[in-house]
Amino acid sequence: MNLNLKNPIAFFDLEATGTNIATDRIVEVSVVKLHPGGEKEIYTKRVNPGVSIPLESSLIHGIYDADVKDSPSFKDISRELMSFFDSADLSGFNVLKYDIPLLTEEFHRAGLEFHLDKRNLLDAQKIFHLMEKRNLSSAYKFYCDKTLENAHSAEADTLATLEVFEAQVLKYLGSEAEDLKGNKLGVFENDMKKIHDLVNTNMVDLAGRFVLDSQGIEVFNFGKHKGKPVSTVLSEEPGYYDWMMRGDFPVDTKRKLTQIKLRGFQQ
């Protein structure tokens, strides 16, 4: 199908040192620019972020410090990249929440303003979520090929969920599960403990304030200490524990925080 284009569309993806828009840096940018006539231009560059790339990020995108030590900085490529994006609408997968804000930050640090007001922003992930519903009724239709009657009735929803779960186990039995980055997590089996481990790979607390990094260490997943080991922060900044315990955090999060703190005393 030929897209009906008035402007070029720049489909792009960024790899970075992490996921914090304000502080992390780009290590690779790739843009495919589709013109109204159908021709394509591709721009791909590795970027030296000027800081060390955390191991957990390198394990996801495969780019290590040695791979970018001789690469240009973002500022070095900023003007040619800005020119490549010139007059193009923007598209990608999850670009609204991540790639566009990160790109805008990097341009700003390079002394350039990346204006969005005259561009169409076309996030493929938002279209996916908009058109392919991710609610119980949709799951019931997809896995069981049935229409959910009395949706939002507690009993009807519960019975439907049971059928969906049984159908999921049957459908995925023996299949390899992967995360969004293509990392293999394990084989789906008819074993509840193994299913738990598969779907909650890096979970620490229910609210997701802490997660396990690639080494299995609990790290903060929010705020100024995001990505840092919880035990290290509690040791170096004891007041942070008190701040969290007084704060508006769920009971489960506070319980996990206390467990990590007490474990540190026992070591």
C-alpha positions in Angstrom: 0.0 0.0 0.0 1.3 3.5 -0.9 0.8 5.9 2.0 -0.9 9.2 1.1 1.8 11.6 2.1 1.9 15.4 1.9 5.2 15.5 3.9 8.0 13.1 4.3 7.8 10.8 7.3 10.8 10.1 9.4 10.6 6.7 11.1 13.2 6.5 13.8 14.5 4.7 16.8 17.1 5.5 19.4 19.3 3.4 21.6 20.6 5.1 24.8 22.4 4.8 28.1 19.1 4.3 29.8 15.4 5.3 29.9 15.6 8.6 31.9 14.7 11.3 29.4 16.3 14.1 31.3 19.7 12.5 32.1 20.4 9.6 29.7 22.2 10.0 26.4 21.8 8.6 22.9 24.3 6.0 21.7 22.7 5.2 18.3 20.2 6.8 16.1 18.6 5.4 13.0 16.1 7.2 10.7 14.3 5.9 7.6 12.8 8.9 5.8 9.9 8.0 3.5 9.2 10.7 0.8 5.8 11.3 -0.8 7.1 9.8 -4.1 8.0 6.5 -2.3 11.8 6.9 -2.2 13.6 6.2 1.1 16.6 7.7 2.7 18.4 6.0 5.7 20.5 7.8 8.3 22.2 5.6 11.0 24.9 6.7 13.3 26.6 5.5 16.5 27.1 8.2 19.0 29.6 8.7 21.8 27.4 9.7 24.8 30.3 11.2 26.7 29.5 8.9 29.7 29.9 5.2 30.4 27.1 3.0 29.1 25.6 1.0 32.0 26.1 -2.8 31.6 22.3 -3.4 31.9 21.7 -1.1 28.9 24.5 -2.6 26.8 23.1 -6.1 27.4 19.8 -4.9 25.9 21.0 -3.1 22.8 24.5 -4.7 22.4 26.4 -1.4 22.3 29.3 -1.1 24.7 31.7 1.7 25.5 34.4 0.3 23.2 31.9 0.4 20.3 31.4 4.1 20.5 34.7 5.4 21.8 35.7 6.7 18.4 32.2 7.8 17.4 31.1 11.4 17.1 29.3 13.1 19.9 25.6 14.0 19.4 26.6 17.7 19.1 28.9 16.7 16.3 26.1 15.2 14.3 23.3 17.4 15.5 23.1 19.8 12.6 23.2 17.1 9.9 20.6 15.1 11.8 18.4 18.2 12.2 18.6 18.7 8.5 17.7 15.1 7.8 14.5 15.6 10.0 13.7 18.9 8.2 10.0 19.2 7.3 9.3 15.5 8.1 6.5 14.1 10.2 7.7 11.8 12.9 6.9 8.1 13.5 8.2 5.1 15.3 7.1 2.7 18.1 6.6 4.4 21.4 8.2 7.6 20.1 5.8 9.9 22.0 6.8 8.7 25.4 10.5 8.0 24.8 12.3 8.7 21.5 10.9 12.2 20.7 11.4 13.6 24.2 14.9 12.1 24.4 15.8 13.5 20.9 14.4 16.9 21.9 16.6 16.9 25.0 19.7 16.0 23.1 19.1 18.7 20.5 18.6 21.2 23.3 21.9 20.3 24.9 23.5 20.8 21.5 22.1 24.3 21.3 19.3 23.5 18.8 15.6 23.6 19.2 13.7 20.7 17.7 10.2 22.1 16.9 7.3 19.8 16.9 4.3 22.1 16.4 4.2 21.8 12.6 4.8 18.1 12.4 2.4 15.2 12.5 3.3 12.7 15.3 2.4 9.2 14.3 3.2 6.7 17.0 2.7 3.1 15.8 2.4 1.9 19.4 -0.6 4.2 20.1 -2.3 3.0 16.9 -1.7 -0.6 18.0 -3.2 0.0 21.5 -6.0 2.1 20.0 -7.1 -0.5 17.5 -6.2 -3.7 19.2 -7.9 -3.5 22.6 -6.1 -5.1 25.5 -9.1 -5.7 27.8 -10.7 -8.9 29.1 -13.4 -8.9 26.5 -10.8 -8.8 23.7 -8.7 -11.5 25.4 -11.8 -13.7 25.8 -12.6 -13.3 22.1 -8.9 -13.9 21.0 -8.2 -16.9 23.2 -11.6 -18.5 23.5 -13.4 -17.2 20.5 -16.4 -16.2 22.6 -18.2 -12.9 23.3 -18.1 -11.9 27.0 -21.6 -11.3 28.2 -22.2 -9.2 31.3 -18.7 -7.7 31.1 -17.7 -6.0 34.4 -19.9 -8.3 36.4 -17.4 -9.7 38.9 -18.5 -13.3 38.5 -18.7 -13.2 34.7 -15.3 -11.5 34.5 -13.7 -14.1 36.9 -15.1 -17.1 35.0 -13.9 -15.6 31.7 -10.5 -15.0 33.1 -10.2 -18.7 34.2 -11.1 -19.7 30.6 -8.6 -17.2 29.2 -5.8 -18.5 31.4 -6.5 -22.1 30.6 -6.5 -21.2 26.9 -3.2 -19.3 27.3 -1.4 -22.2 28.9 -2.6 -24.5 26.1 -1.8 -22.1 23.3 1.7 -21.2 24.5 2.8 -24.6 26.0 6.4 -25.3 24.9 6.8 -21.8 23.3 9.8 -19.6 24.0 8.9 -16.3 25.7 10.8 -13.1 24.8 10.7 -9.6 26.2 10.1 -6.5 24.0 13.9 -6.4 23.2 13.9 -10.0 22.0 15.7 -11.4 25.1 14.7 -15.0 25.7 13.1 -15.5 29.1 12.3 -19.2 29.0 9.9 -21.8 27.8 6.2 -21.6 28.7 5.2 -24.7 30.7 2.1 -26.0 32.5 3.7 -25.2 35.9 2.4 -22.3 38.0 5.8 -21.5 39.7 7.5 -21.4 36.3 4.8 -19.2 34.8 5.1 -16.9 37.7 8.9 -16.6 37.2 8.4 -16.1 33.5 5.9 -13.2 33.7 7.5 -11.5 36.7 11.1 -11.8 35.6 12.5 -8.7 37.3 9.7 -7.9 39.8 10.6 -6.9 43.3 7.6 -4.9 44.6 4.1 -4.8 43.1 4.3 -1.1 42.3 7.5 -1.5 40.4 9.4 1.0 42.4 12.3 -1.5 42.6 13.3 -4.0 39.9 16.0 -6.6 39.4 18.9 -5.6 37.1 20.6 -8.0 34.7 22.7 -9.3 37.7 19.7 -10.0 39.8 20.3 -7.0 42.1 17.5 -4.9 43.4 17.7 -1.4 41.9 15.6 1.7 42.2 13.2 2.2 39.3 12.3 5.8 39.9 13.6 9.2 41.0 17.1 10.5 41.4 18.5 7.0 42.3 17.0 5.2 39.3 19.2 2.3 38.3 21.3 2.3 41.5 21.3 -0.7 43.9 18.9 -0.2 46.7 21.3 -1.5 49.3 24.0 0.9 48.2 21.7 3.9 48.4 20.5 2.9 51.8 24.1 2.5 53.0 25.3 5.8 51.6 22.2 7.9 52.2 20.4 6.4 55.3 17.8 9.2 55.3 16.4 8.0 52.0 14.9 5.0 53.8 13.1 7.3 56.3 11.9 9.5 53.5 10.3 6.6 51.7 8.8 5.2 54.8 7.1 8.5 55.6 6.1 9.0 51.9 3.0 8.0 50.0 4.3 4.6 48.9 2.3 1.3 49.0 2.7 -1.0 52.1 4.2 -3.7 49.9 6.9 -1.3 48.6 7.8 -0.2 52.2 7.9 -3.9 53.2 10.3 -4.8 50.5 12.5 -1.7 51.2 12.7 -2.8 54.9 13.6 -6.4 53.9 16.5 -5.1 51.8 17.6 -2.8 54.6 17.6 -5.6 57.2 19.3 -8.0 54.9 22.1 -5.4 54.6 22.5 -5.4 58.4 22.8 -9.2 58.4 25.6 -9.3 55.8 
